[in-house]
Amino acid sequence: MAARKTTKKPNVSAEELTEYYREMLLIRRFEEKAGQLYGMGLIGGFCHLYIGQEAVVVGLEAAAEEGDKRITSYRDHGHMLACGMDPGGVMAELTGRVGGLSKGKGGSMHMFSKEKHFYGGHGIVGAQVPLGAGLAFADKYKGNGRVTFTYFGDGAANQGQVYETFNMAALWDLPVVFVIENNQYAMGTAQARSTSTKDIYHRGEAFGIPGEIVNGMDVLAVKAAGEKAVAHCRAGKGPYILEIKTYRYRGHSMSDPAKYRTREEVQKVREQSDPIEHVRELLLTGKHATEDDLKAIDKEIKEIVNQAAEFSKESPEPSVEELWTDIYA
């Protein structure tokens, strides 16, 4: 199977392009605020930020339909916001408050929303991949035409359970899009030092699963690839792999000083490939928006994020009785 790279971009309206800009900016500003709250000691435990990777989930959500499912790893705040979960509820979950979307019991890494078809937030590396196949199996069994987006990173791609899942998904023609968010560093190890092949999606070939590489810093390229993958799955042709090449600007988590790469490397990506700046440029050069329009959007987003932060501070901590709710035996 020859390597393929998505270059075709879909035609989108000015309204759609503006909405992608707004959604990516919301994720960026939300994560910046989460980093501040973590530094203030208001968010405990681990906190993995999505800054730099915003185009991945916004592009794929643009290709999704109502009822489609999504499941991901512990770097999950951006996914929650992109599928429409309330910023206040997400931030309150990060601070462990009862107003959080998991009542303050899931924290940064383990949020969930049945209403938004969001099934976590999983802390064990690669654990969400077989669960994603299970969600897809349920949809195939019901014959409802839904698709599951199963996200995992380049580091998780080396887990054995991923390949067991590939095998079952191909064997049963499951409607699942395996999304490899390749941010080039598995924790603190560069992909070239941990993975024997340059491109990871090729590993699906052993199971007959098609796939491709996508520019994860271009939301329109991600959307186009997502639409192709989703159409493949809805047609009953089985799973599809998208290896989305992206980049995270911060460390693996808030406790990671990221000394394994230079500041110059990060700055170069920011200057040449930032996903939000790319859409901003499209809006301005296409005369779809003015500088003042974009400043107004930024101001609006900052207000939303500040309100979410205040809500997360004011919401009370869960009561002791809350320990005994949402338990299934």
C-alpha positions as YAML, in Angstrom:
chain: A
units: angstrom
residues:
- id: 1
  name: MET
  ca: [0.00, 0.00, 0.00]
- id: 2
  name: ALA
  ca: [1.63, 3.23, -1.11]
- id: 3
  name: ALA
  ca: [1.87, 6.11, 1.30]
- id: 4
  name: ARG
  ca: [-0.84, 8.68, 0.86]
- id: 5
  name: LYS
  ca: [-1.06, 12.18, 2.19]
- id: 6
  name: THR
  ca: [-4.21, 14.24, 2.22]
- id: 7
  name: THR
  ca: [-3.75, 17.49, 0.30]
- id: 8
  name: LYS
  ca: [-7.25, 18.16, -0.97]
- id: 9
  name: LYS
  ca: [-9.11, 20.71, 1.12]
- id: 10
  name: PRO
  ca: [-12.88, 21.00, 1.27]
- id: 11
  name: ASN
  ca: [-14.76, 24.08, 0.26]
- id: 12
  name: VAL
  ca: [-15.99, 25.78, 3.39]
- id: 13
  name: SER
  ca: [-18.05, 28.90, 3.92]
- id: 14
  name: ALA
  ca: [-16.79, 31.97, 5.72]
- id: 15
  name: GLU
  ca: [-19.13, 31.07, 8.58]
- id: 16
  name: GLU
  ca: [-17.64, 27.58, 8.90]
- id: 17
  name: LEU
  ca: [-14.08, 28.89, 8.79]
- id: 18
  name: THR
  ca: [-14.91, 31.45, 11.46]
- id: 19
  name: GLU
  ca: [-16.45, 28.73, 13.62]
- id: 20
  name: TYR
  ca: [-13.31, 26.58, 13.35]
- id: 21
  name: TYR
  ca: [-11.26, 29.61, 14.38]
- id: 22
  name: ARG
  ca: [-13.55, 30.22, 17.33]
- id: 23
  name: GLU
  ca: [-13.45, 26.59, 18.48]
- id: 24
  name: MET
  ca: [-9.68, 26.30, 18.24]
- id: 25
  name: LEU
  ca: [-9.23, 29.61, 20.04]
- id: 26
  name: LEU
  ca: [-11.57, 28.43, 22.82]
- id: 27
  name: ILE
  ca: [-9.42, 25.34, 23.33]
- id: 28
  name: ARG
  ca: [-6.21, 27.41, 23.29]
- id: 29
  name: ARG
  ca: [-7.46, 30.02, 25.79]
- id: 30
  name: PHE
  ca: [-9.06, 27.35, 27.99]
- id: 31
  name: GLU
  ca: [-5.83, 25.40, 28.19]
- id: 32
  name: GLU
  ca: [-3.82, 28.52, 28.94]
- id: 33
  name: LYS
  ca: [-6.18, 29.26, 31.81]
- id: 34
  name: ALA
  ca: [-5.98, 25.67, 33.04]
- id: 35
  name: GLY
  ca: [-2.21, 26.03, 33.12]
- id: 36
  name: GLN
  ca: [-2.59, 29.15, 35.25]
- id: 37
  name: LEU
  ca: [-4.95, 27.44, 37.69]
- id: 38
  name: TYR
  ca: [-2.57, 24.49, 37.95]
- id: 39
  name: GLY
  ca: [0.26, 26.88, 38.81]
- id: 40
  name: MET
  ca: [-1.95, 28.40, 41.52]
- id: 41
  name: GLY
  ca: [-2.53, 24.98, 43.05]
- id: 42
  name: LEU
  ca: [-6.23, 24.90, 42.15]
- id: 43
  name: ILE
  ca: [-5.82, 21.89, 39.85]
- id: 44
  name: GLY
  ca: [-4.19, 18.88, 41.44]
- id: 45
  name: GLY
  ca: [-2.72, 15.68, 40.07]
- id: 46
  name: PHE
  ca: [-1.81, 15.44, 36.41]
- id: 47
  name: CYS
  ca: [-2.82, 17.99, 33.80]
- id: 48
  name: HIS
  ca: [-2.02, 17.42, 30.12]
- id: 49
  name: LEU
  ca: [-2.59, 20.44, 27.88]
- id: 50
  name: TYR
  ca: [-3.66, 20.36, 24.22]
- id: 51
  name: ILE
  ca: [-1.99, 23.60, 23.14]
- id: 52
  name: GLY
  ca: [-0.81, 23.27, 19.53]
- id: 53
  name: GLN
  ca: [-3.02, 20.29, 18.65]
- id: 54
  name: GLU
  ca: [-6.34, 22.14, 18.35]
- id: 55
  name: ALA
  ca: [-6.84, 21.55, 14.62]
- id: 56
  name: VAL
  ca: [-6.98, 17.78, 15.08]
- id: 57
  name: VAL
  ca: [-10.13, 17.50, 17.14]
- id: 58
  name: VAL
  ca: [-11.85, 20.56, 15.63]
- id: 59
  name: GLY
  ca: [-11.31, 19.21, 12.12]
- id: 60
  name: LEU
  ca: [-12.59, 15.74, 12.98]
- id: 61
  name: GLU
  ca: [-15.60, 17.05, 14.87]
- id: 62
  name: ALA
  ca: [-16.47, 18.99, 11.69]
- id: 63
  name: ALA
  ca: [-16.61, 15.62, 9.91]
- id: 64
  name: ALA
  ca: [-18.73, 13.93, 12.59]
- id: 65
  name: GLU
  ca: [-22.51, 13.60, 12.75]
- id: 66
  name: GLU
  ca: [-24.92, 13.55, 15.68]
- id: 67
  name: GLY
  ca: [-24.66, 10.23, 17.47]
- id: 68
  name: ASP
  ca: [-21.07, 9.52, 16.49]
- id: 69
  name: LYS
  ca: [-18.88, 8.60, 19.45]
- id: 70
  name: ARG
  ca: [-15.46, 9.62, 20.61]
- id: 71
  name: ILE
  ca: [-12.99, 8.22, 23.14]
- id: 72
  name: THR
  ca: [-9.48, 9.44, 23.92]
- id: 73
  name: SER
  ca: [-6.57, 9.43, 26.35]
- id: 74
  name: TYR
  ca: [-5.74, 11.70, 29.29]
- id: 75
  name: ARG
  ca: [-5.01, 14.72, 27.00]
- id: 76
  name: ASP
  ca: [-8.73, 15.25, 26.70]
- id: 77
  name: HIS
  ca: [-9.85, 18.81, 27.52]
- id: 78
  name: GLY
  ca: [-9.81, 19.90, 23.88]
- id: 79
  name: HIS
  ca: [-11.93, 16.93, 22.81]
- id: 80
  name: MET
  ca: [-14.55, 17.78, 25.41]
- id: 81
  name: LEU
  ca: [-14.82, 21.38, 24.32]
- id: 82
  name: ALA
  ca: [-14.88, 20.47, 20.62]
- id: 83
  name: CYS
  ca: [-17.85, 18.13, 21.06]
- id: 84
  name: GLY
  ca: [-19.82, 20.83, 22.84]
- id: 85
  name: MET
  ca: [-19.31, 20.15, 26.53]
- id: 86
  name: ASP
  ca: [-19.77, 23.20, 28.76]
- id: 87
  name: PRO
  ca: [-16.46, 25.01, 29.50]
- id: 88
  name: GLY
  ca: [-17.57, 25.70, 33.08]
- id: 89
  name: GLY
  ca: [-18.32, 22.04, 33.68]
- id: 90
  name: VAL
  ca: [-15.00, 20.99, 32.17]
- id: 91
  name: MET
  ca: [-13.01, 23.50, 34.24]
- id: 92
  name: ALA
  ca: [-14.88, 22.59, 37.43]
- id: 93
  name: GLU
  ca: [-13.97, 18.97, 36.82]
- id: 94
  name: LEU
  ca: [-10.32, 19.95, 36.55]
- id: 95
  name: THR
  ca: [-10.54, 21.63, 39.97]
- id: 96
  name: GLY
  ca: [-12.39, 18.64, 41.44]
- id: 97
  name: ARG
  ca: [-15.66, 20.44, 42.16]
- id: 98
  name: VAL
  ca: [-19.19, 19.09, 42.22]
- id: 99
  name: GLY
  ca: [-20.14, 21.34, 39.28]
- id: 100
  name: GLY
  ca: [-17.79, 19.35, 37.09]
- id: 101
  name: LEU
  ca: [-19.10, 17.13, 34.33]
- id: 102
  name: SER
  ca: [-18.12, 14.04, 36.34]
- id: 103
  name: LYS
  ca: [-19.13, 15.68, 39.63]
- id: 104
  name: GLY
  ca: [-15.52, 16.41, 40.49]
- id: 105
  name: LYS
  ca: [-14.61, 12.73, 40.71]
- id: 106
  name: GLY
  ca: [-12.83, 12.32, 37.38]
- id: 107
  name: GLY
  ca: [-10.47, 15.27, 37.35]
- id: 108
  name: SER
  ca: [-8.41, 16.25, 34.34]
- id: 109
  name: MET
  ca: [-7.92, 12.74, 32.98]
- id: 110
  name: HIS
  ca: [-11.24, 10.94, 33.37]
- id: 111
  name: MET
  ca: [-14.21, 12.98, 32.23]
- id: 112
  name: PHE
  ca: [-17.28, 11.52, 30.55]
- id: 113
  name: SER
  ca: [-20.52, 12.70, 28.93]
- id: 114
  name: LYS
  ca: [-23.22, 10.32, 27.77]
- id: 115
  name: GLU
  ca: [-25.16, 13.25, 26.29]
- id: 116
  name: LYS
  ca: [-22.25, 14.26, 24.06]
- id: 117
  name: HIS
  ca: [-21.25, 10.65, 23.30]
- id: 118
  name: PHE
  ca: [-17.87, 11.26, 24.92]
- id: 119
  name: TYR
  ca: [-16.55, 8.14, 26.63]
- id: 120
  name: GLY
  ca: [-13.38, 9.40, 28.33]
- id: 121
  name: GLY
  ca: [-10.55, 10.45, 29.23]
- id: 122
  name: HIS
  ca: [-8.43, 7.32, 30.03]
- id: 123
  name: GLY
  ca: [-5.24, 7.34, 32.08]
- id: 124
  name: ILE
  ca: [-3.81, 3.96, 31.07]
- id: 125
  name: VAL
  ca: [-1.78, 4.32, 27.87]
- id: 126
  name: GLY
  ca: [-3.66, 2.69, 25.00]
- id: 127
  name: ALA
  ca: [-6.53, 1.42, 27.18]
- id: 128
  name: GLN
  ca: [-9.11, 3.44, 25.26]
- id: 129
  name: VAL
  ca: [-8.33, 1.74, 21.94]
- id: 130
  name: PRO
  ca: [-10.08, -1.60, 22.60]
- id: 131
  name: LEU
  ca: [-12.89, 0.30, 24.32]
- id: 132
  name: GLY
  ca: [-13.33, 2.38, 21.17]
- id: 133
  name: ALA
  ca: [-13.64, -0.80, 19.14]
- id: 134
  name: GLY
  ca: [-16.25, -1.97, 21.62]
- id: 135
  name: LEU
  ca: [-18.28, 1.18, 21.08]
- id: 136
  name: ALA
  ca: [-18.07, 0.62, 17.32]
- id: 137
  name: PHE
  ca: [-19.10, -3.02, 17.76]
- id: 138
  name: ALA
  ca: [-22.24, -1.88, 19.60]
- id: 139
  name: ASP
  ca: [-23.13, 0.47, 16.76]
- id: 140
  name: LYS
  ca: [-22.60, -2.21, 14.12]
- id: 141
  name: TYR
  ca: [-24.75, -4.59, 16.14]
- id: 142
  name: LYS
  ca: [-27.52, -1.97, 16.30]
- id: 143
  name: GLY
  ca: [-27.10, -1.06, 12.63]
- id: 144
  name: ASN
  ca: [-27.44, 2.65, 13.39]
- id: 145
  name: GLY
  ca: [-24.80, 3.96, 10.96]
- id: 146
  name: ARG
  ca: [-22.74, 5.62, 13.69]
- id: 147
  name: VAL
  ca: [-18.94, 5.90, 13.72]
- id: 148
  name: THR
  ca: [-16.51, 5.94, 16.67]
- id: 149
  name: PHE
  ca: [-13.42, 8.17, 16.70]
- id: 150
  name: THR
  ca: [-10.76, 6.42, 18.79]
- id: 151
  name: TYR
  ca: [-7.89, 8.76, 19.59]
- id: 152
  name: PHE
  ca: [-4.44, 7.73, 20.81]
- id: 153
  name: GLY
  ca: [-0.89, 9.04, 20.59]
- id: 154
  name: ASP
  ca: [2.31, 7.96, 18.88]
- id: 155
  name: GLY
  ca: [3.55, 6.47, 22.16]
- id: 156
  name: ALA
  ca: [0.40, 4.39, 22.64]
- id: 157
  name: ALA
  ca: [0.79, 3.12, 19.08]
- id: 158
  name: ASN
  ca: [3.51, 0.80, 20.39]
- id: 159
  name: GLN
  ca: [1.15, -0.95, 22.83]
- id: 160
  name: GLY
  ca: [0.21, -4.54, 22.05]
- id: 161
  name: GLN
  ca: [-3.49, -4.02, 22.77]
- id: 162
  name: VAL
  ca: [-3.62, -1.58, 19.84]
- id: 163
  name: TYR
  ca: [-2.74, -4.37, 17.41]
- id: 164
  name: GLU
  ca: [-5.13, -6.83, 19.02]
- id: 165
  name: THR
  ca: [-7.79, -4.20, 18.47]
- id: 166
  name: PHE
  ca: [-6.74, -3.60, 14.85]
- id: 167
  name: ASN
  ca: [-7.14, -7.33, 14.23]
- id: 168
  name: MET
  ca: [-10.64, -7.54, 15.72]
- id: 169
  name: ALA
  ca: [-11.79, -4.30, 14.09]
- id: 170
  name: ALA
  ca: [-10.69, -5.56, 10.66]
- id: 171
  name: LEU
  ca: [-12.08, -9.06, 11.25]
- id: 172
  name: TRP
  ca: [-15.51, -7.67, 12.15]
- id: 173
  name: ASP
  ca: [-15.51, -4.64, 9.81]
- id: 174
  name: LEU
  ca: [-16.11, -2.27, 12.71]
- id: 175
  name: PRO
  ca: [-17.03, 1.38, 11.94]
- id: 176
  name: VAL
  ca: [-14.12, 2.90, 13.85]
- id: 177
  name: VAL
  ca: [-11.69, 5.63, 12.84]
- id: 178
  name: PHE
  ca: [-8.38, 5.09, 14.63]
- id: 179
  name: VAL
  ca: [-6.87, 8.55, 15.10]
- id: 180
  name: ILE
  ca: [-3.15, 8.63, 15.89]
- id: 181
  name: GLU
  ca: [-2.46, 12.10, 17.27]
- id: 182
  name: ASN
  ca: [1.25, 12.03, 16.47]
- id: 183
  name: ASN
  ca: [2.64, 15.01, 18.36]
- id: 184
  name: GLN
  ca: [6.15, 13.60, 17.80]
- id: 185
  name: TYR
  ca: [7.00, 13.04, 21.46]
- id: 186
  name: ALA
  ca: [5.76, 10.09, 23.52]
- id: 187
  name: MET
  ca: [6.11, 11.75, 26.90]
- id: 188
  name: GLY
  ca: [9.74, 12.86, 26.56]
- id: 189
  name: THR
  ca: [10.93, 10.51, 23.82]
- id: 190
  name: ALA
  ca: [11.05, 11.60, 20.19]
- id: 191
  name: GLN
  ca: [9.24, 9.28, 17.80]
- id: 192
  name: ALA
  ca: [12.45, 8.48, 15.92]
- id: 193
  name: ARG
  ca: [13.92, 7.04, 19.14]
- id: 194
  name: SER
  ca: [10.91, 4.93, 20.10]
- id: 195
  name: THR
  ca: [9.30, 3.83, 16.83]
- id: 196
  name: SER
  ca: [10.98, 1.74, 14.15]
- id: 197
  name: THR
  ca: [9.09, 3.33, 11.25]
- id: 198
  name: LYS
  ca: [8.70, 6.96, 10.25]
- id: 199
  name: ASP
  ca: [4.98, 6.60, 9.55]
- id: 200
  name: ILE
  ca: [2.83, 4.68, 12.02]
- id: 201
  name: TYR
  ca: [-0.34, 4.23, 9.96]
- id: 202
  name: HIS
  ca: [1.46, 1.61, 7.82]
- id: 203
  name: ARG
  ca: [1.04, -0.81, 10.70]
- id: 204
  name: GLY
  ca: [-2.59, -1.23, 9.74]
- id: 205
  name: GLU
  ca: [-1.54, -2.86, 6.47]
- id: 206
  name: ALA
  ca: [-0.92, -6.19, 8.21]
- id: 207
  name: PHE
  ca: [-4.63, -6.26, 9.04]
- id: 208
  name: GLY
  ca: [-5.87, -4.85, 5.74]
- id: 209
  name: ILE
  ca: [-6.79, -1.51, 7.30]
- id: 210
  name: PRO
  ca: [-6.32, 1.49, 4.96]
- id: 211
  name: GLY
  ca: [-4.96, 4.74, 6.27]
- id: 212
  name: GLU
  ca: [-3.14, 7.96, 5.51]
- id: 213
  name: ILE
  ca: [-1.05, 10.79, 6.88]
- id: 214
  name: VAL
  ca: [-2.72, 14.13, 7.57]
- id: 215
  name: ASN
  ca: [-1.29, 17.58, 8.29]
- id: 216
  name: GLY
  ca: [-2.59, 18.08, 11.80]
- id: 217
  name: MET
  ca: [-1.72, 21.78, 11.83]
- id: 218
  name: ASP
  ca: [-4.30, 22.48, 9.09]
- id: 219
  name: VAL
  ca: [-7.90, 22.15, 10.24]
- id: 220
  name: LEU
  ca: [-9.23, 21.99, 6.68]
- id: 221
  name: ALA
  ca: [-6.88, 19.13, 5.78]
- id: 222
  name: VAL
  ca: [-8.03, 17.28, 8.90]
- id: 223
  name: LYS
  ca: [-11.67, 17.85, 8.04]
- id: 224
  name: ALA
  ca: [-11.16, 16.52, 4.50]
- id: 225
  name: ALA
  ca: [-9.39, 13.40, 5.75]
- id: 226
  name: GLY
  ca: [-12.03, 12.92, 8.44]
- id: 227
  name: GLU
  ca: [-14.84, 13.04, 5.90]
- id: 228
  name: LYS
  ca: [-13.09, 10.42, 3.78]
- id: 229
  name: ALA
  ca: [-12.50, 8.13, 6.75]
- id: 230
  name: VAL
  ca: [-16.06, 8.51, 8.02]
- id: 231
  name: ALA
  ca: [-17.53, 7.76, 4.57]
- id: 232
  name: HIS
  ca: [-15.40, 4.59, 4.45]
- id: 233
  name: CYS
  ca: [-16.72, 3.44, 7.82]
- id: 234
  name: ARG
  ca: [-20.37, 4.32, 7.15]
- id: 235
  name: ALA
  ca: [-20.22, 2.36, 3.88]
- id: 236
  name: GLY
  ca: [-19.55, -0.80, 5.90]
- id: 237
  name: LYS
  ca: [-15.94, -1.13, 4.74]
- id: 238
  name: GLY
  ca: [-14.51, -1.48, 8.23]
- id: 239
  name: PRO
  ca: [-11.96, 0.61, 10.13]
- id: 240
  name: TYR
  ca: [-9.71, 3.39, 8.87]
- id: 241
  name: ILE
  ca: [-6.50, 4.87, 10.30]
- id: 242
  name: LEU
  ca: [-5.64, 8.57, 10.29]
- id: 243
  name: GLU
  ca: [-2.12, 9.40, 11.41]
- id: 244
  name: ILE
  ca: [-2.39, 13.10, 12.12]
- id: 245
  name: LYS
  ca: [0.99, 14.81, 12.38]
- id: 246
  name: THR
  ca: [0.70, 17.54, 14.97]
- id: 247
  name: TYR
  ca: [2.79, 19.18, 17.70]
- id: 248
  name: ARG
  ca: [2.30, 20.09, 21.33]
- id: 249
  name: TYR
  ca: [3.85, 23.33, 22.52]
- id: 250
  name: ARG
  ca: [3.91, 22.46, 26.22]
- id: 251
  name: GLY
  ca: [5.49, 19.52, 27.99]
- id: 252
  name: HIS
  ca: [3.85, 16.11, 28.24]
- id: 253
  name: SER
  ca: [2.11, 17.34, 31.39]
- id: 254
  name: MET
  ca: [2.32, 20.44, 33.55]
- id: 255
  name: SER
  ca: [5.06, 18.76, 35.60]
- id: 256
  name: ASP
  ca: [7.25, 18.20, 32.52]
- id: 257
  name: PRO
  ca: [9.99, 20.82, 31.93]
- id: 258
  name: ALA
  ca: [10.39, 19.49, 28.34]
- id: 259
  name: LYS
  ca: [14.20, 19.62, 28.35]
- id: 260
  name: TYR
  ca: [14.34, 16.98, 25.62]
- id: 261
  name: ARG
  ca: [13.78, 19.61, 22.91]
- id: 262
  name: THR
  ca: [14.99, 23.15, 22.32]
- id: 263
  name: ARG
  ca: [13.01, 26.33, 22.65]
- id: 264
  name: GLU
  ca: [14.05, 27.13, 19.10]
- id: 265
  name: GLU
  ca: [12.30, 24.00, 17.84]
- id: 266
  name: VAL
  ca: [9.04, 24.93, 19.54]
- id: 267
  name: GLN
  ca: [9.26, 28.54, 18.40]
- id: 268
  name: LYS
  ca: [9.86, 27.48, 14.82]
- id: 269
  name: VAL
  ca: [6.65, 25.42, 14.80]
- id: 270
  name: ARG
  ca: [4.71, 28.29, 16.37]
- id: 271
  name: GLU
  ca: [5.94, 30.73, 13.75]
- id: 272
  name: GLN
  ca: [5.58, 28.49, 10.71]
- id: 273
  name: SER
  ca: [2.73, 26.07, 11.42]
- id: 274
  name: ASP
  ca: [0.43, 27.31, 14.18]
- id: 275
  name: PRO
  ca: [-3.08, 25.99, 13.37]
- id: 276
  name: ILE
  ca: [-4.93, 29.02, 14.72]
- id: 277
  name: GLU
  ca: [-2.71, 31.52, 12.96]
- id: 278
  name: HIS
  ca: [-3.23, 29.56, 9.73]
- id: 279
  name: VAL
  ca: [-7.01, 30.00, 9.88]
- id: 280
  name: ARG
  ca: [-6.63, 33.59, 11.02]
- id: 281
  name: GLU
  ca: [-4.59, 34.24, 7.88]
- id: 282
  name: LEU
  ca: [-7.25, 32.59, 5.69]
- id: 283
  name: LEU
  ca: [-9.97, 34.75, 7.22]
- id: 284
  name: LEU
  ca: [-8.02, 37.97, 6.75]
- id: 285
  name: THR
  ca: [-6.60, 37.33, 3.28]
- id: 286
  name: GLY
  ca: [-9.97, 36.04, 2.06]
- id: 287
  name: LYS
  ca: [-11.60, 39.17, 3.49]
- id: 288
  name: HIS
  ca: [-13.96, 37.00, 5.53]
- id: 289
  name: ALA
  ca: [-13.10, 38.94, 8.68]
- id: 290
  name: THR
  ca: [-11.27, 42.06, 9.78]
- id: 291
  name: GLU
  ca: [-8.70, 42.47, 12.55]
- id: 292
  name: ASP
  ca: [-11.43, 44.03, 14.68]
- id: 293
  name: ASP
  ca: [-13.71, 41.05, 14.07]
- id: 294
  name: LEU
  ca: [-11.04, 38.65, 15.26]
- id: 295
  name: LYS
  ca: [-10.21, 40.80, 18.28]
- id: 296
  name: ALA
  ca: [-13.90, 40.70, 19.21]
- id: 297
  name: ILE
  ca: [-13.91, 36.91, 18.99]
- id: 298
  name: ASP
  ca: [-10.81, 36.71, 21.18]
- id: 299
  name: LYS
  ca: [-12.43, 39.02, 23.74]
- id: 300
  name: GLU
  ca: [-15.60, 36.90, 23.74]
- id: 301
  name: ILE
  ca: [-13.61, 33.68, 24.19]
- id: 302
  name: LYS
  ca: [-11.58, 35.14, 27.05]
- id: 303
  name: GLU
  ca: [-14.80, 36.10, 28.83]
- id: 304
  name: ILE
  ca: [-16.17, 32.57, 28.42]
- id: 305
  name: VAL
  ca: [-12.96, 31.09, 29.81]
- id: 306
  name: ASN
  ca: [-12.80, 33.56, 32.71]
- id: 307
  name: GLN
  ca: [-16.39, 32.72, 33.62]
- id: 308
  name: ALA
  ca: [-15.54, 29.02, 33.49]
- id: 309
  name: ALA
  ca: [-12.60, 29.62, 35.81]
- id: 310
  name: GLU
  ca: [-14.73, 31.56, 38.29]
- id: 311
  name: PHE
  ca: [-17.37, 28.84, 38.23]
- id: 312
  name: SER
  ca: [-14.68, 26.23, 38.89]
- id: 313
  name: LYS
  ca: [-13.48, 28.15, 41.94]
- id: 314
  name: GLU
  ca: [-16.93, 28.85, 43.37]
- id: 315
  name: SER
  ca: [-18.42, 25.39, 42.92]
- id: 316
  name: PRO
  ca: [-18.22, 23.38, 46.17]
- id: 317
  name: GLU
  ca: [-16.19, 20.23, 46.60]
- id: 318
  name: PRO
  ca: [-18.12, 16.94, 46.41]
- id: 319
  name: SER
  ca: [-19.65, 15.70, 49.65]
- id: 320
  name: VAL
  ca: [-18.49, 12.46, 51.25]
- id: 321
  name: GLU
  ca: [-21.79, 10.84, 50.18]
- id: 322
  name: GLU
  ca: [-20.80, 11.40, 46.56]
- id: 323
  name: LEU
  ca: [-18.28, 8.57, 46.96]
- id: 324
  name: TRP
  ca: [-21.19, 6.12, 46.82]
- id: 325
  name: THR
  ca: [-22.91, 7.41, 43.69]
- id: 326
  name: ASP
  ca: [-22.36, 6.28, 40.11]
- id: 327
  name: ILE
  ca: [-21.12, 2.88, 41.27]
- id: 328
  name: TYR
  ca: [-22.17, -0.12, 39.23]
- id: 329
  name: ALA
  ca: [-21.85, -3.67, 40.53]
...
